[in-house]
Amino acid sequence: MTFSVWLGFLLASILIAITPGPGAVISMSTGMRHGYWAALTAILGLQAAILTHLLIVALGLGAVLAASETAFLVVKFLGAAYLVWLGIQKWRAPAVPVDANAPAIRRKGLFLQGVFVNLTNPKAIIFIAALVPQFVNPGLAQLPQYLVIATTLCLTDLIVMSGYALAAAHLGRWLHDPTAMCLQNRIFGGLFVSAGALLAASSRPS
């Protein structure tokens, strides 16, 4: 991969990362509710899912999902149901003050949430399947190119999601009032449900 090709991929990665989606919602929600370091756990889960997507594409399975209407629908509705479930849980969460020192078991749960939010998004897999091959030179060794792509995509997303989480965590310091906490639970719960509904209603990317 030449430097100019890498710059093109970097720009595409930035545009993908800054586009609001379920990953941004879970980053902001966790940052506001538990602080940045807990949100980072969920963000690392998002990156684990991205690496899984890249592995799927590298193995050629992304093309199967892109070609199969049934596979796309199954994964799409699983992802939509999971986002709606997260929204309901957030909506019903107790209005307690922000706790930046979440216990380890909670952080493990946040990591898995991050994994499932990105992993159950078939449009993300198909988008990566359509984007990544354009930047891979088939005449060169594949592994080094995929390592560069994975590093670029994950670091870009990590930085952007951290920005979302830090901004939300900063705002969260002011939300110690139970009424305000209840309001933010309703807002983010609604965002998760909306993201799930949009995913369920979405069509296959062209």
C-alpha positions as CSV (number, residue, x, y, z in Angstrom):
1,M,0.0,0.0,0.0
2,T,1.5,3.3,-1.1
3,F,1.3,6.4,1.1
4,S,-1.2,8.1,-1.2
5,V,-3.5,5.1,-1.1
6,W,-3.2,5.0,2.7
7,L,-4.1,8.7,2.9
8,G,-7.2,7.9,0.9
9,F,-8.1,5.1,3.2
10,L,-7.4,7.3,6.3
11,L,-9.8,9.9,4.9
12,A,-12.5,7.3,4.3
13,S,-11.9,5.9,7.9
14,I,-12.4,9.4,9.4
15,L,-15.6,9.9,7.5
16,I,-16.9,6.5,8.6
17,A,-16.0,7.1,12.2
18,I,-17.5,10.6,12.5
19,T,-20.8,9.6,11.0
20,P,-23.2,9.2,14.0
21,G,-24.4,5.7,14.6
22,P,-25.0,3.1,17.3
23,G,-21.3,3.2,18.2
24,A,-21.4,6.9,18.9
25,V,-24.6,6.5,21.0
26,I,-23.1,3.8,23.2
27,S,-19.9,5.8,23.6
28,M,-21.7,9.0,24.6
29,S,-24.2,7.1,26.8
30,T,-21.5,5.2,28.7
31,G,-19.3,8.3,29.0
32,M,-22.1,10.4,30.5
33,R,-23.3,7.6,32.8
34,H,-20.0,6.1,34.0
35,G,-17.2,8.4,32.9
36,Y,-14.6,8.1,30.1
37,W,-12.6,5.1,31.4
38,A,-15.7,2.9,31.6
39,A,-16.7,4.2,28.1
40,L,-13.3,3.2,26.8
41,T,-14.1,-0.4,27.7
42,A,-17.2,-0.2,25.5
43,I,-15.2,1.5,22.7
44,L,-12.6,-1.3,22.8
45,G,-15.5,-3.7,22.3
46,L,-16.4,-1.7,19.2
47,Q,-12.9,-2.1,17.9
48,A,-13.0,-5.9,18.6
49,A,-16.1,-6.0,16.4
50,I,-14.4,-4.0,13.6
51,L,-11.5,-6.5,13.7
52,T,-14.0,-9.3,13.4
53,H,-15.6,-7.6,10.4
54,L,-12.2,-7.2,8.7
55,L,-11.5,-10.9,9.4
56,I,-14.8,-11.8,7.8
57,V,-14.0,-9.7,4.8
58,A,-10.5,-11.1,4.5
59,L,-11.9,-14.7,4.5
60,G,-14.4,-13.7,1.8
61,L,-17.5,-14.3,4.0
62,G,-18.5,-10.6,3.7
63,A,-19.4,-11.3,0.1
64,V,-21.8,-14.1,1.3
65,L,-23.6,-11.7,3.5
66,A,-23.7,-9.1,0.7
67,A,-25.2,-11.6,-1.7
68,S,-27.7,-13.4,0.6
69,E,-30.9,-11.6,1.3
70,T,-31.8,-14.1,4.1
71,A,-28.4,-13.8,5.9
72,F,-28.7,-10.0,5.7
73,L,-32.2,-10.0,7.1
74,V,-31.3,-12.3,10.0
75,V,-28.3,-10.3,11.1
76,K,-30.1,-7.0,10.6
77,F,-33.1,-7.9,12.8
78,L,-30.8,-9.5,15.4
79,G,-28.9,-6.2,15.5
80,A,-32.1,-4.1,15.6
81,A,-33.5,-6.2,18.4
82,Y,-30.4,-5.8,20.5
83,L,-30.3,-2.0,20.1
84,V,-34.0,-1.8,21.1
85,W,-33.3,-4.0,24.1
86,L,-30.4,-1.7,25.1
87,G,-32.7,1.3,24.7
88,I,-35.4,-0.2,27.0
89,Q,-32.7,-1.0,29.6
90,K,-31.4,2.5,29.4
91,W,-34.9,4.0,29.6
92,R,-35.7,2.0,32.7
93,A,-32.3,2.6,34.4
94,P,-32.4,4.2,37.9
95,A,-31.7,7.9,38.0
96,V,-28.5,7.7,40.2
97,P,-25.4,10.0,40.0
98,V,-22.6,9.3,37.6
99,D,-20.2,6.7,38.8
100,A,-16.8,6.7,37.1
101,N,-15.6,3.7,39.2
102,A,-17.9,1.0,37.7
103,P,-17.0,-2.5,39.0
104,A,-15.1,-4.9,36.9
105,I,-18.1,-7.1,36.1
106,R,-19.9,-4.0,34.8
107,R,-16.9,-3.1,32.6
108,K,-16.9,-6.6,31.1
109,G,-20.6,-6.1,30.3
110,L,-19.8,-2.8,28.6
111,F,-17.1,-4.4,26.5
112,L,-19.6,-7.1,25.3
113,Q,-22.2,-4.4,24.6
114,G,-19.7,-2.6,22.4
115,V,-18.9,-5.9,20.6
116,F,-22.5,-6.8,19.9
117,V,-23.5,-3.3,18.9
118,N,-21.0,-3.3,16.0
119,L,-21.0,-7.0,15.3
120,T,-24.8,-7.2,14.7
121,N,-24.7,-4.4,12.1
122,P,-24.7,-6.1,8.7
123,K,-24.4,-2.8,6.9
124,A,-21.1,-2.2,8.6
125,I,-19.8,-5.6,7.3
126,I,-21.0,-4.9,3.8
127,F,-19.6,-1.3,3.9
128,I,-16.2,-2.6,4.9
129,A,-16.5,-5.4,2.3
130,A,-17.1,-2.8,-0.3
131,L,-14.5,-0.3,0.9
132,V,-11.5,-2.4,2.0
133,P,-10.8,-4.4,-1.3
134,Q,-10.4,-1.1,-3.1
135,F,-7.3,-0.3,-1.1
136,V,-5.8,-3.8,-1.2
137,N,-3.3,-4.5,-3.9
138,P,-3.8,-8.2,-4.9
139,G,-0.3,-8.3,-6.3
140,L,1.3,-7.7,-2.9
141,A,1.3,-9.7,0.3
142,Q,-2.2,-9.5,1.8
143,L,-1.4,-9.7,5.6
144,P,0.8,-6.5,5.9
145,Q,-1.9,-4.6,4.0
146,Y,-4.7,-5.8,6.2
147,L,-2.6,-5.0,9.3
148,V,-2.2,-1.4,8.1
149,I,-5.9,-1.2,7.3
150,A,-7.0,-2.7,10.6
151,T,-4.6,-0.4,12.6
152,T,-5.8,2.7,10.7
153,L,-9.5,1.9,10.9
154,C,-9.4,1.0,14.6
155,L,-7.2,3.9,15.8
156,T,-9.4,6.4,13.8
157,D,-12.6,5.0,15.3
158,L,-11.0,4.8,18.8
159,I,-10.0,8.5,18.7
160,V,-13.4,9.6,17.3
161,M,-15.4,7.5,19.8
162,S,-13.2,8.7,22.6
163,G,-14.0,12.3,21.6
164,Y,-17.7,11.5,21.8
165,A,-17.3,9.8,25.2
166,L,-15.1,12.6,26.7
167,A,-17.6,15.3,25.6
168,A,-20.4,13.3,27.2
169,A,-18.4,12.6,30.3
170,H,-17.7,16.3,30.7
171,L,-21.4,17.0,30.5
172,G,-22.2,14.2,32.8
173,R,-20.3,15.8,35.7
174,W,-23.2,18.4,35.7
175,L,-25.9,15.8,35.8
176,H,-26.1,14.9,39.5
177,D,-29.7,15.9,39.8
178,P,-32.0,12.8,39.6
179,T,-34.4,14.6,37.3
180,A,-31.6,15.4,34.9
181,M,-30.3,11.9,35.1
182,C,-33.7,10.5,34.4
183,L,-33.9,12.8,31.4
184,Q,-30.6,11.7,29.9
185,N,-31.6,8.0,30.5
186,R,-34.8,8.7,28.4
187,I,-32.8,10.6,25.7
188,F,-30.2,7.8,25.2
189,G,-32.8,5.1,25.6
190,G,-34.8,6.8,22.8
191,L,-31.7,7.1,20.7
192,F,-30.9,3.3,21.0
193,V,-34.5,2.4,20.2
194,S,-34.4,4.8,17.2
195,A,-31.1,3.3,16.0
196,G,-32.7,-0.1,16.2
197,A,-35.8,1.0,14.4
198,L,-33.7,2.6,11.6
199,L,-31.6,-0.5,11.2
200,A,-34.7,-2.7,11.0
201,A,-36.3,-0.4,8.4
202,S,-33.1,0.0,6.4
203,S,-32.7,-1.5,3.0
204,R,-29.6,-3.4,1.7
205,P,-26.8,-0.9,0.8
206,S,-26.2,-0.7,-2.9
